[in-house]
Amino acid sequence: MFDNLKGHLFTIIRHRHKVMEHCFKAGIIRRGLVHDLSKFSPTEFIPGVLYFQGERSPNEKEREVTGYSKAWMHHKGRNRHHFEYWTDYSTVTKKLEPVRMPDVYIFEMFCDRVAASKIYNKERYTDHMPLDYFMRAKHRRIIEAETAAKLEFLLTMLAERGEDYTFRYIRAQVKRSRRGMTEWRGLKL
């Protein structure tokens, strides 16, 4: 159990620091500073230790054992960089529907996915892995269409042009959004 404690704590700290590094490169410093703080709450931390494996999220193992992940439900309900947070009841369909994410959280989600790929894949990581992971579940994901298109656009840019180019693009978009310009250069919806 001590190995699980040490492994889980080390993993979430490494992941959080990697996301912070990416958020700083992206120009969204505050998002990096507050990223994933809920992982240190007992609701998320204890299952993280109990179901720790090292090569994938403990939430996956918790789902296999109990049929659901209480830690994940807690996490997605408190962290706006997860598209699952952005659902609400539609006044039109009267059903739970995905809602468009604000760009700053899409940028943080991008940083989170790249960091997770690096942490779990270690030295095998390539800039194509976050896009591959996204594409494997693309048609099963319940995510608002524009949000999905923007994330895929960034992940494709990373795969094709690399990290430096993609973070420069995001920084430019952050600056544009602060001036009230919301259209993304090069994105065709």
LODREN-105181 format. One record per residue: residue number from 1; x negated, y negated, z of N, C-alpha, C in turn. Coordinates in Angstrom, 2 decimals, decimal comma, always signed. Each point is the difference from the previous one (the first is absolute). Layout:
N
(atom NUM; (X; Y; Z); (X; Y; Z); (X; Y; Z))
...
END
This chain:
189
(atom 1; (-0,83; +1,20; +0,00); (+0,83; -1,20; +0,00); (-0,87; -1,26; +0,00))
(atom 2; (-1,15; +0,06; +0,71); (-0,88; -1,16; +0,02); (-0,52; -0,32; -1,40))
(atom 3; (-0,28; +1,07; -0,78); (-0,46; -0,22; -1,38); (+1,07; -0,70; -0,83))
(atom 4; (+1,27; +0,40; +0,22); (+1,10; -0,67; -0,70); (+0,10; -1,48; +0,41))
(atom 5; (-0,12; -0,26; +1,28); (+0,05; -1,37; +0,51); (-1,11; -0,83; -0,64))
(atom 6; (-1,19; +0,51; +0,07); (-1,16; -0,71; -0,56); (+0,16; -0,17; -1,52))
(atom 7; (+0,41; +1,08; -0,68); (+0,14; -0,06; -1,45); (+1,08; -0,97; -0,45))
(atom 8; (+1,16; +0,04; +0,68); (+1,09; -0,90; -0,38); (-0,37; -1,46; +0,28))
(atom 9; (-0,54; -0,25; +1,18); (-0,39; -1,37; +0,35); (-1,03; -0,54; -0,98))
(atom 10; (-1,00; +0,81; -0,31); (-1,04; -0,41; -0,94); (+0,59; -0,27; -1,38))
(atom 11; (+0,93; +0,86; -0,43); (+0,62; -0,15; -1,33); (+0,81; -1,29; -0,08))
(atom 12; (+0,85; -0,26; +0,99); (+0,84; -1,21; -0,11); (-0,83; -1,27; +0,16))
(atom 13; (-1,05; +0,04; +0,79); (-0,87; -1,18; +0,11); (-0,74; -0,24; -1,31))
(atom 14; (-0,56; +1,06; -0,58); (-0,69; -0,14; -1,29); (+0,96; -0,50; -1,07))
(atom 15; (+1,21; +0,58; -0,04); (+0,98; -0,42; -0,99); (+0,37; -1,48; +0,20))
(atom 16; (+0,29; -0,37; +1,22); (+0,39; -1,38; +0,28); (-1,11; -0,99; -0,38))
(atom 17; (-1,23; +0,36; +0,30); (-1,12; -0,88; -0,36); (-0,18; -0,09; -1,51))
(atom 18; (+0,22; +1,10; -0,69); (-0,10; -0,01; -1,47); (+1,12; -0,86; -0,60))
(atom 19; (+1,21; +0,11; +0,55); (+1,10; -0,85; -0,49); (-0,30; -1,46; +0,30))
(atom 20; (-0,53; -0,28; +1,18); (-0,36; -1,38; +0,33); (-1,01; -0,54; -1,02))
(atom 21; (-1,02; +0,79; -0,29); (-1,01; -0,40; -0,99); (+0,67; -0,31; -1,34))
(atom 22; (+0,90; +0,87; -0,43); (+0,68; -0,21; -1,27); (+0,91; -1,23; +0,05))
(atom 23; (+0,74; -0,17; +1,08); (+0,87; -1,17; +0,13); (-0,81; -1,29; -0,01))
(atom 24; (-1,16; +0,00; +0,63); (-0,86; -1,19; -0,01); (-0,44; -0,28; -1,44))
(atom 25; (-0,38; +1,04; -0,75); (-0,40; -0,18; -1,40); (+1,16; -0,52; -0,84))
(atom 26; (+1,22; +0,39; +0,38); (+1,20; -0,39; -0,75); (+0,49; -1,40; +0,39))
(atom 27; (-0,55; -0,57; +1,05); (+0,43; -1,33; +0,42); (+1,23; +0,00; +0,89))
(atom 28; (+0,32; +1,14; +0,60); (+1,15; +0,10; +0,91); (-0,51; +0,41; +1,39))
(atom 29; (-0,77; -0,87; +0,58); (-0,71; +0,28; +1,24); (+0,94; +0,37; +1,14))
(atom 30; (+1,07; -0,76; +0,18); (+0,93; +0,30; +1,11); (+0,58; +1,40; -0,12))
(atom 31; (+0,35; +0,43; -1,22); (+0,55; +1,34; -0,20); (-1,03; +1,07; +0,39))
(atom 32; (-1,26; -0,27; -0,26); (-1,05; +0,94; +0,40); (-0,13; +0,09; +1,51))
(atom 33; (+0,12; -1,13; +0,67); (-0,17; -0,02; +1,46); (+1,12; +0,73; +0,73))
(atom 34; (+1,22; -0,04; -0,54); (+1,13; +0,63; +0,69); (+0,34; +1,39; -0,57))
(atom 35; (-0,73; +0,44; -0,98); (+0,31; +1,25; -0,70); (+0,02; +1,20; +0,95))
(atom 36; (+1,09; +0,76; -0,05); (+0,14; +1,30; +0,69); (-0,23; -0,02; +1,51))
(atom 37; (+0,25; -1,10; +0,65); (-0,17; -0,02; +1,46); (+0,95; +0,97; +0,69))
(atom 38; (+1,13; +0,32; -0,64); (+0,96; +0,94; +0,62); (-0,58; +1,41; +0,11))
(atom 39; (-1,04; +0,31; -0,73); (-0,61; +1,33; +0,11); (-0,58; +0,27; +1,39))
(atom 40; (-0,20; -1,05; +0,77); (-0,53; +0,15; +1,35); (+1,10; +0,12; +1,05))
(atom 41; (+1,27; -0,09; -0,43); (+1,12; +0,19; +0,92); (+0,12; +1,49; +0,32))
(atom 42; (+0,51; +0,35; +1,18); (+0,15; +1,43; +0,35); (+0,85; +0,77; -1,01))
(atom 43; (+1,04; -0,61; -0,55); (+0,89; +0,67; -0,94); (-0,74; +0,48; -1,25))
(atom 44; (-1,01; -0,72; -0,42); (-0,78; +0,38; -1,18); (-1,30; +0,69; +0,37))
(atom 45; (-0,65; -0,47; +1,07); (-1,33; +0,51; +0,33); (+0,04; +1,45; +0,49))
(atom 46; (+0,94; +0,33; +0,88); (+0,05; +1,36; +0,56); (+0,25; +1,05; -1,09))
(atom 47; (+1,01; -0,17; -0,88); (+0,14; +0,98; -1,09); (-1,22; +0,02; -0,93))
(atom 48; (-0,63; -1,15; -0,16); (-1,22; -0,06; -0,82); (-1,08; +0,91; +0,54))
(atom 49; (-0,14; +0,05; +1,31); (-0,98; +0,88; +0,64); (+0,47; +1,46; -0,10))
(atom 50; (+1,25; +0,25; +0,33); (+0,53; +1,38; +0,00); (-0,09; +0,65; -1,38))
(atom 51; (+0,24; -0,77; -1,07); (+0,06; +0,55; -1,34); (-1,20; -0,38; -0,87))
(atom 52; (-1,05; -0,48; +0,60); (-1,20; -0,40; -0,73); (-0,63; +1,18; -0,73))
(atom 53; (-0,38; -0,22; -1,26); (-0,73; +1,01; -0,78); (-1,25; -0,55; -0,64))
(atom 54; (-0,02; -1,31; -0,27); (-1,20; -0,63; -0,54); (+0,01; -0,28; -1,48))
(atom 55; (+0,71; +0,81; -0,78); (-0,02; -0,20; -1,45); (+1,32; -0,50; -0,57))
(atom 56; (+1,00; -0,17; +0,85); (+1,28; -0,56; -0,41); (+0,69; -0,60; +1,22))
(atom 57; (+1,07; -0,74; -0,26); (+0,71; -0,67; +1,08); (+0,59; +1,00; +0,99))
(atom 58; (-0,13; -0,25; +1,29); (+0,66; +0,85; +1,00); (+1,52; +0,02; -0,17))
(atom 59; (+0,56; -1,04; -0,61); (+1,45; -0,05; -0,22); (+0,47; +1,16; -0,88))
(atom 60; (-0,83; +0,41; -0,94); (+0,35; +1,13; -0,87); (+0,12; +1,28; +0,82))
(atom 61; (-0,95; +0,22; +0,89); (+0,03; +1,20; +0,84); (+1,18; -0,06; +0,98))
(atom 62; (+0,26; -1,19; +0,57); (+1,14; -0,15; +0,91); (+1,30; +0,37; -0,72))
(atom 63; (+0,15; -0,42; -1,27); (+1,19; +0,34; -0,79); (+0,13; +1,51; -0,19))
(atom 64; (-1,13; +0,64; -0,27); (+0,02; +1,45; -0,21); (+0,43; +0,74; +1,27))
(atom 65; (-0,43; -0,50; +1,15); (+0,27; +0,67; +1,27); (+1,41; -0,30; +0,52))
(atom 66; (+0,41; -1,27; -0,05); (+1,28; -0,38; +0,63); (+1,12; -0,28; -0,99))
(atom 67; (-0,33; -0,15; -1,28); (+1,02; -0,31; -1,00); (+0,11; -1,48; -0,30))
(atom 68; (-0,68; -0,83; +0,75); (-0,04; -1,44; -0,22); (-1,21; -0,56; +0,75))
(atom 69; (-0,33; -1,25; -0,28); (-1,11; -0,63; +0,71); (+0,51; -1,22; +0,75))
(atom 70; (+0,12; +0,15; +1,30); (+0,41; -1,11; +0,86); (-1,03; -1,13; -0,07))
(atom 71; (-1,27; +0,37; -0,09); (-1,07; -1,00; -0,09); (+0,15; -0,84; -1,27))
(atom 72; (+0,29; +0,67; -1,13); (+0,16; -0,72; -1,27); (+1,22; -0,91; +0,04))
(atom 73; (+1,11; +0,48; +0,54); (+1,20; -0,84; +0,06); (-0,27; -1,25; +0,83))
(atom 74; (-0,74; +0,15; +1,08); (-0,39; -1,14; +0,83); (-0,91; -0,93; -0,81))
(atom 75; (-0,97; +0,58; -0,68); (-1,00; -0,79; -0,72); (+0,63; -0,80; -1,15))
(atom 76; (+0,78; +0,67; -0,84); (+0,57; -0,69; -1,16); (+1,01; -1,07; +0,39))
(atom 77; (+0,58; +0,14; +1,18); (+0,96; -0,99; +0,47); (-0,63; -1,25; +0,60))
(atom 78; (-1,32; +0,01; +0,15); (-0,69; -1,12; +0,62); (-1,08; -0,61; -0,88))
(atom 79; (-0,25; +0,58; -1,14); (-1,11; -0,44; -0,85); (+0,50; -0,31; -1,40))
(atom 80; (+0,04; -1,29; -0,30); (+0,61; -0,49; -1,24); (-0,79; +0,33; -1,25))
(atom 81; (-1,21; +0,53; +0,15); (-0,77; +0,38; -1,18); (+0,41; +1,37; -0,54))
(atom 82; (+0,99; +0,63; +0,60); (+0,53; +1,27; -0,51); (+1,32; -0,27; -0,72))
(atom 83; (+0,09; +0,47; -1,23); (+1,23; -0,28; -0,77); (+1,22; +0,59; +0,69))
(atom 84; (-0,18; +1,04; +0,80); (+1,13; +0,61; +0,70); (+0,63; -0,96; +1,01))
(atom 85; (-0,76; -0,97; +0,48); (+0,53; -1,04; +0,89); (+1,08; -0,81; -0,73))
(atom 86; (-0,21; -0,19; -1,31); (+0,81; -0,90; -0,80); (+1,21; +0,72; -0,61))
(atom 87; (+0,90; +0,43; +0,86); (+1,28; +0,57; -0,42); (+1,10; -0,68; +0,82))
(atom 88; (+1,15; -0,14; -0,61); (+1,13; -0,61; +0,70); (+1,27; +0,49; -0,69))
(atom 89; (+1,12; -0,20; +0,67); (+1,28; +0,37; -0,59); (+0,39; -1,04; -1,03))
(atom 90; (+0,32; +0,46; -1,19); (+0,39; -0,88; -1,09); (+1,46; -0,40; +0,16))
(atom 91; (+0,28; -1,27; -0,20); (+1,38; -0,46; +0,04); (+0,75; +0,44; -1,25))
(atom 92; (-0,74; +0,37; -1,03); (+0,61; +0,44; -1,26); (+0,31; +1,49; +0,04))
(atom 93; (-1,02; +0,83; +0,28); (+0,19; +1,46; -0,05); (+0,47; +0,60; +1,33))
(atom 94; (-0,14; -0,78; +1,07); (+0,35; +0,48; +1,35); (-0,86; +1,20; +0,42))
(atom 95; (-1,21; +0,09; -0,59); (-0,95; +1,05; +0,33); (-1,33; -0,63; +0,38))
(atom 96; (-0,82; +0,78; +0,66); (-1,36; -0,43; +0,31); (-0,78; -0,09; -1,31))
(atom 97; (-0,59; -1,15; -0,26); (-0,71; -0,25; -1,26); (-1,36; -0,63; +0,28))
(atom 98; (-0,98; +0,24; -0,88); (-1,28; -0,68; +0,15); (+0,12; -1,48; -0,32))
(atom 99; (-0,80; -0,81; +0,69); (+0,01; -1,45; -0,14); (-1,40; -0,43; -0,46))
(atom 100; (-0,05; -1,05; -0,82); (-1,28; -0,52; -0,50); (-0,88; -0,48; +1,17))
(atom 101; (-1,25; +0,42; -0,03); (-0,97; -0,41; +1,03); (-0,62; -1,34; -0,35))
(atom 102; (-0,23; -0,86; +0,97); (-0,79; -1,21; -0,24); (-1,43; +0,39; -0,42))
(atom 103; (-0,58; -0,80; -0,85); (-1,32; +0,31; -0,56); (-1,07; +0,25; +1,05))
(atom 104; (-0,01; -0,77; +1,07); (-1,06; +0,15; +0,99); (-0,02; +1,42; +0,57))
(atom 105; (+1,17; +0,61; +0,15); (+0,06; +1,37; +0,52); (-0,36; +1,02; -1,07))
(atom 106; (+0,27; -0,33; -1,27); (-0,47; +0,87; -1,09); (-1,52; +0,00; -0,02))
(atom 107; (-0,60; -1,16; +0,19); (-1,46; -0,08; +0,03); (-0,56; +0,81; +1,17))
(atom 108; (+0,64; -0,10; +1,16); (-0,44; +0,77; +1,16); (+0,20; +1,50; -0,25))
(atom 109; (+1,11; +0,37; -0,65); (+0,26; +1,41; -0,32); (-1,09; +0,52; -0,93))
(atom 110; (-0,40; -0,79; -0,97); (-1,10; +0,37; -0,88); (-1,27; +0,26; +0,81))
(atom 111; (-0,34; -0,94; +0,88); (-1,19; +0,15; +0,84); (+0,08; +1,26; +0,86))
(atom 112; (+1,18; +0,27; +0,54); (+0,23; +1,17; +0,84); (-0,21; +1,29; -0,80))
(atom 113; (+0,56; +0,08; -1,20); (-0,11; +1,21; -0,80); (-1,43; +0,26; -0,45))
(atom 114; (-0,71; -1,04; -0,35); (-1,40; +0,17; -0,40); (-0,83; +0,46; +1,19))
(atom 115; (+0,22; -0,62; +1,15); (-0,73; +0,40; +1,21); (+0,31; +1,44; +0,38))
(atom 116; (+1,26; +0,40; -0,06); (+0,37; +1,38; +0,35); (-0,68; +0,99; -0,95))
(atom 117; (-0,04; -0,32; -1,29); (-0,68; +0,87; -0,95); (-1,48; +0,14; +0,34))
(atom 118; (-0,61; -1,10; +0,40); (-1,42; +0,04; +0,36); (-0,23; +0,82; +1,27))
(atom 119; (+0,85; -0,20; +0,99); (-0,18; +0,70; +1,28); (+0,21; +1,50; -0,16))
(atom 120; (+1,06; +0,41; -0,69); (+0,30; +1,43; -0,12); (-0,88; +0,71; -1,02))
(atom 121; (-0,45; -0,70; -1,05); (-0,81; +0,65; -1,03); (-1,51; -0,16; +0,22))
(atom 122; (-0,36; -0,87; +0,93); (-1,40; -0,22; +0,37); (-0,87; -0,22; -1,24))
(atom 123; (-1,10; +0,71; -0,14); (-0,95; -0,22; -1,09); (+0,54; +0,41; -1,37))
(atom 124; (+1,11; +0,73; -0,06); (+0,61; +0,39; -1,28); (+0,84; -1,14; -0,60))
(atom 125; (+0,23; -1,07; +0,77); (+0,89; -1,09; -0,44); (-0,44; -0,59; -1,34))
(atom 126; (+1,00; -0,25; -0,86); (-0,19; -0,80; -1,21); (+1,13; -1,03; -0,04))
(atom 127; (-0,20; -1,06; -0,76); (+1,02; -1,04; -0,11); (+1,27; +0,48; -0,70))
(atom 128; (-0,01; +1,18; -0,56); (+1,19; +0,55; -0,66); (+0,91; +0,74; +0,99))
(atom 129; (-0,53; +0,40; +1,15); (+0,76; +0,83; +0,94); (+1,27; -0,67; +0,55))
(atom 130; (-0,02; -1,27; +0,37); (+1,25; -0,61; +0,49); (+1,10; +0,00; -1,07))
(atom 131; (-0,36; -0,23; -1,26); (+0,99; +0,04; -1,08); (+0,51; +1,42; -0,20))
(atom 132; (-0,89; +0,98; +0,01); (+0,42; +1,40; -0,17); (+0,99; +0,39; +1,10))
(atom 133; (-0,28; -0,38; +1,22); (+0,88; +0,31; +1,13); (+1,37; -0,65; -0,20))
(atom 134; (-0,01; -1,25; -0,42); (+1,25; -0,73; -0,25); (+0,81; +0,68; -1,11))
(atom 135; (-0,66; +0,39; -1,07); (+0,69; +0,57; -1,16); (+0,59; +1,38; +0,29))
(atom 136; (-0,64; +0,77; +0,87); (+0,51; +1,35; +0,30); (+1,42; -0,04; +0,56))
(atom 137; (+0,34; -1,03; +0,75); (+1,33; -0,07; +0,61); (+0,86; -1,12; -0,58))
(atom 138; (-0,43; -0,57; -1,09); (+0,66; -1,17; -0,57); (+1,51; +0,19; -0,19))
(atom 139; (+0,41; +1,14; -0,52); (+1,40; +0,20; -0,34); (+0,85; +0,48; +1,17))
(atom 140; (-0,64; +0,31; +1,12); (+0,74; +0,41; +1,19); (+0,13; -1,13; +1,02))
(atom 141; (-0,74; -1,06; -0,21); (-0,08; -1,09; +0,97); (+1,23; -0,90; -0,12))
(atom 142; (+0,52; -0,43; +1,14); (+1,12; -0,94; +0,01); (-0,59; -1,38; +0,33))
(atom 143; (-0,31; -0,73; -1,06); (-0,67; -1,29; +0,11); (+0,62; -0,94; -1,03))
(atom 144; (+0,13; -1,25; +0,35); (+0,57; -1,00; -0,90); (-0,89; -0,09; -1,25))
(atom 145; (+0,63; -0,13; -1,17); (-0,70; +0,11; -1,29); (-1,14; -1,01; -0,18))
(atom 146; (+0,23; -1,27; +0,32); (-1,05; -1,00; -0,17); (-1,15; +0,24; +0,98))
(atom 147; (+0,32; +0,40; +1,21); (-1,03; +0,33; +0,99); (-0,87; +1,14; -0,51))
(atom 148; (+0,64; +1,06; -0,52); (-0,74; +1,14; -0,54); (-0,88; -0,41; -1,17))
(atom 149; (+0,55; -0,84; -0,89); (-0,75; -0,45; -1,17); (-1,23; -0,81; +0,41))
(atom 150; (+0,16; -0,86; +1,00); (-1,12; -0,81; +0,46); (-1,09; +0,86; +0,65))
(atom 151; (+0,40; +0,96; +0,82); (-0,99; +0,88; +0,62); (-0,72; +0,83; -1,05))
(atom 152; (+0,76; +0,57; -0,92); (-0,62; +0,79; -1,08); (-0,95; -0,86; -0,83))
(atom 153; (+0,38; -1,23; -0,28); (-0,85; -0,94; -0,74); (-1,35; -0,18; +0,71))
(atom 154; (+0,04; -0,23; +1,31); (-1,24; -0,18; +0,76); (-0,84; +1,27; +0,06))
(atom 155; (+0,67; +1,14; +0,21); (-0,74; +1,27; +0,07); (-0,62; +0,36; -1,35))
(atom 156; (+0,70; -0,32; -1,08); (-0,55; +0,22; -1,35); (-1,18; -0,92; -0,24))
(atom 157; (+0,12; -1,24; +0,42); (-1,10; -0,96; -0,13); (-1,23; +0,51; +0,75))
(atom 158; (+0,21; +0,51; +1,21); (-1,10; +0,56; +0,78); (-0,65; +1,16; -0,76))
(atom 159; (+0,80; +0,91; -0,52); (-0,52; +1,17; -0,72); (-0,77; -0,39; -1,25))
(atom 160; (+0,47; -1,04; -0,69); (-0,60; -0,38; -1,29); (-1,10; -1,04; +0,11))
(atom 161; (+0,12; -0,90; +0,98); (-0,94; -1,13; +0,05); (-0,82; -0,07; +1,28))
(atom 162; (+0,37; +0,79; +1,00); (-0,80; +0,06; +1,22); (+0,50; -0,93; +1,10))
(atom 163; (-0,63; +0,19; +1,14); (+0,41; -0,70; +1,22); (-0,26; -1,50; -0,05))
(atom 164; (-1,17; -0,41; -0,42); (-0,33; -1,43; -0,01); (+1,00; -0,79; -0,85))
(atom 165; (+0,27; +0,48; -1,20); (+0,93; -0,67; -0,90); (+1,39; -0,08; +0,63))
(atom 166; (+0,46; +1,12; +0,57); (+1,35; +0,07; +0,55); (+0,16; -0,93; +1,20))
(atom 167; (-1,00; -0,04; +0,88); (+0,10; -0,91; +1,14); (-0,07; -1,46; -0,44))
(atom 168; (-0,77; -0,31; -1,04); (+0,00; -1,37; -0,54); (+1,39; -0,36; -0,52))
(atom 169; (+0,63; +0,95; -0,70); (+1,35; -0,22; -0,52); (+0,97; -0,27; +1,15))
(atom 170; (-0,04; +0,82; +1,04); (+0,92; -0,16; +1,13); (-0,24; -1,36; +0,68))
(atom 171; (-1,27; -0,36; +0,22); (-0,29; -1,31; +0,62); (+0,59; -1,13; -0,83))
(atom 172; (-0,12; +0,10; -1,31); (+0,57; -1,04; -0,88); (+1,52; -0,03; +0,13))
(atom 173; (+0,64; +1,17; +0,11); (+1,46; +0,04; +0,16); (+0,42; -0,58; +1,35))
(atom 174; (-0,78; +0,29; +1,04); (+0,30; -0,56; +1,33); (-0,05; -1,53; -0,07))
(atom 175; (-1,03; -0,54; -0,65); (-0,12; -1,46; -0,14); (+1,16; -0,56; -0,80))
(atom 176; (+0,37; +0,67; -1,08); (+1,13; -0,45; -0,83); (+1,29; +0,00; +0,80))
(atom 177; (+0,21; +1,05; +0,81); (+1,25; +0,09; +0,77); (+0,07; -1,10; +1,06))
(atom 178; (-1,14; -0,40; +0,53); (-0,02; -1,09; +0,98); (+0,37; -1,33; -0,64))
(atom 179; (-0,18; -0,07; -1,32); (+0,39; -1,21; -0,74); (+1,41; +0,13; -0,59))
(atom 180; (+0,69; +1,08; +0,38); (+1,37; +0,19; -0,47); (+0,13; +0,71; -1,32))
(atom 181; (-1,10; +0,51; -0,55); (+0,03; +0,73; -1,27); (+0,11; +1,49; +0,31))
(atom 182; (+1,08; +0,63; -0,42); (+0,23; +1,38; +0,40); (-0,19; +1,03; -1,10))
(atom 183; (-0,10; -0,43; -1,26); (-0,20; +0,96; -1,08); (-1,43; +0,53; +0,03))
(atom 184; (-0,12; +1,29; -0,26); (-1,31; +0,64; -0,02); (-0,56; -0,07; -1,41))
(atom 185; (-1,23; -0,49; -0,12); (-0,65; -0,06; -1,31); (-0,27; +1,40; -0,52))
(atom 186; (+0,41; +0,25; -1,22); (-0,28; +1,28; -0,65); (+1,02; +1,10; +0,27))
(atom 187; (+0,91; -0,22; +0,93); (+1,00; +1,02; +0,33); (+1,23; -0,18; -0,88))
(atom 188; (+0,38; +1,08; -0,65); (+1,21; -0,02; -0,82); (+1,03; +0,90; +0,65))
(atom 189; (+1,10; -0,56; +0,43); (+1,06; +0,79; +0,64); (+1,05; +0,41; -1,01))
END
